[in-house]
């Protein structure tokens, strides 16, 4: 919940009037719980904005194969087809709805506290997955696509 009871109180805390967008958001979210807003933002920010809209310009550049873009690519000769790109996006959405989304909804208490052990543990789990068993059974998906496009990053990390 927002720490302000009214728009004038929020404006006083900021030292300025709220913008139109801030006023709309305040009116929408003032009485909602933090958990509700977290769930709401998971769907909008992650699914729609981050994993659907943000990679689109990069996908467009990949398919147009502009020469000025190719000179900046790490792998200028590696390209994905439209079919491979769509399969990657479809797999991302499938994974989001079945695994990531539900996990985010139940993990709300743990994200309120951060600690260095989370990063440390993630690093060593990733290293472990590069052994023969981990790579063959689990981690090979992480290296399935060789062309770095916008949709591949979440695909490789879920």
C-alpha positions in Angstrom: 0.0 0.0 0.0 1.1 3.5 -0.6 2.3 5.4 2.4 0.1 8.4 1.6 -3.6 8.7 2.3 -4.4 11.3 -0.3 -3.0 13.0 -3.4 -2.2 16.3 -1.6 -0.2 14.3 1.0 1.7 12.5 -1.8 2.4 15.8 -3.6 3.6 17.4 -0.3 6.0 14.5 0.2 7.3 14.8 -3.4 7.6 18.6 -3.2 5.6 18.9 -6.4 2.2 18.1 -7.9 1.6 14.6 -9.2 1.6 14.2 -13.0 -1.5 13.0 -14.7 -0.1 9.4 -14.9 0.9 9.5 -11.3 -2.6 10.7 -10.3 -4.2 7.9 -12.3 -1.8 5.3 -10.7 -2.5 6.7 -7.2 -6.3 6.5 -7.7 -5.9 3.0 -9.0 -3.5 1.6 -6.4 -3.9 3.6 -3.2 -6.2 1.1 -1.5 -4.6 -2.1 -3.0 -2.2 -4.3 -1.1 1.4 -4.7 -2.0 0.9 -8.3 -2.9 -2.0 -7.4 -5.3 0.2 -4.7 -7.0 3.1 -7.2 -7.2 0.9 -9.8 -8.9 -0.5 -7.1 -11.2 3.0 -5.9 -12.2 4.3 -9.4 -12.7 1.7 -9.9 -15.5 2.0 -6.5 -17.1 5.7 -5.8 -16.8 7.2 -9.2 -17.3 4.8 -10.8 -19.7 3.8 -7.9 -21.9 6.5 -5.3 -21.7 9.8 -7.0 -20.9 9.3 -10.3 -22.7 7.0 -9.3 -25.6 7.6 -5.7 -26.6 11.2 -4.9 -25.7 12.8 -7.6 -27.9 10.7 -6.7 -30.9 13.0 -3.9 -32.3 15.9 -6.3 -31.9 14.0 -9.1 -33.7 13.2 -6.6 -36.5 16.9 -5.6 -36.9 17.8 -9.3 -36.9 15.4 -10.1 -39.8 16.3 -7.0 -41.8 20.0 -7.8 -41.5 21.1 -4.2 -41.8 24.9 -3.9 -42.5 25.4 -1.4 -39.7 23.9 -3.8 -37.3 25.8 -6.8 -38.5 29.1 -5.1 -37.9 28.2 -4.8 -34.2 26.9 -8.3 -33.7 29.1 -10.8 -31.7 28.2 -13.5 -34.2 27.4 -11.6 -37.5 26.9 -14.8 -39.6 24.5 -16.5 -37.2 20.8 -15.8 -37.8 17.6 -17.4 -36.6 14.7 -18.0 -39.0 11.2 -16.7 -38.3 10.1 -20.2 -37.4 12.9 -20.6 -34.8 12.1 -17.1 -33.4 8.4 -17.9 -33.1 9.2 -21.3 -31.4 11.5 -19.5 -28.9 8.8 -16.9 -28.1 6.1 -19.6 -27.8 8.3 -21.6 -25.4 9.0 -18.5 -23.3 5.3 -17.8 -22.9 4.6 -21.5 -22.1 7.3 -21.4 -19.5 6.1 -18.1 -18.1 2.5 -19.3 -17.6 3.4 -22.7 -16.2 6.5 -22.1 -14.1 7.8 -18.5 -13.8 4.4 -16.8 -13.2 3.1 -19.1 -10.5 6.5 -19.2 -8.9 6.7 -15.4 -8.7 3.2 -15.4 -7.1 4.2 -17.7 -4.3 7.7 -16.3 -3.8 6.5 -12.8 -2.7 7.8 -13.1 0.9 11.3 -14.1 -0.2 11.8 -11.1 -2.6 11.3 -8.7 0.3 14.7 -9.7 1.6 17.8 -9.9 -0.5 21.1 -11.3 0.4 24.5 -12.2 -1.3 23.9 -15.9 -0.8 21.2 -15.8 -3.6 23.7 -14.6 -6.2 26.4 -17.0 -4.9 24.0 -20.0 -5.0 22.8 -19.1 -8.5 26.4 -19.0 -9.7 27.4 -22.4 -8.3 24.2 -24.1 -9.5 24.9 -22.8 -13.0 28.5 -24.1 -12.7 27.1 -27.5 -11.6 24.8 -27.7 -14.6 27.9 -27.6 -16.9 29.0 -31.1 -15.7 28.1 -34.0 -18.0 24.9 -35.1 -16.3 23.5 -31.6 -15.7 24.3 -30.4 -19.2 22.7 -33.5 -20.8 19.6 -33.7 -18.7 18.8 -30.0 -18.0 21.2 -27.3 -19.1 21.5 -28.0 -22.8 18.4 -25.8 -23.4 20.5 -22.9 -22.1 22.8 -23.3 -25.1 20.2 -24.3 -27.7 20.1 -21.1 -29.6 23.4 -19.7 -30.9 22.2 -16.4 -32.3 21.7 -13.8 -29.5 18.3 -12.3 -30.1 16.0 -10.6 -27.6 13.8 -13.6 -27.0 16.6 -16.0 -26.3 17.7 -14.5 -23.0 14.7 -15.5 -21.0 14.4 -18.7 -22.9 18.0 -19.7 -21.8 17.5 -18.6 -18.2 14.3 -20.4 -17.2 
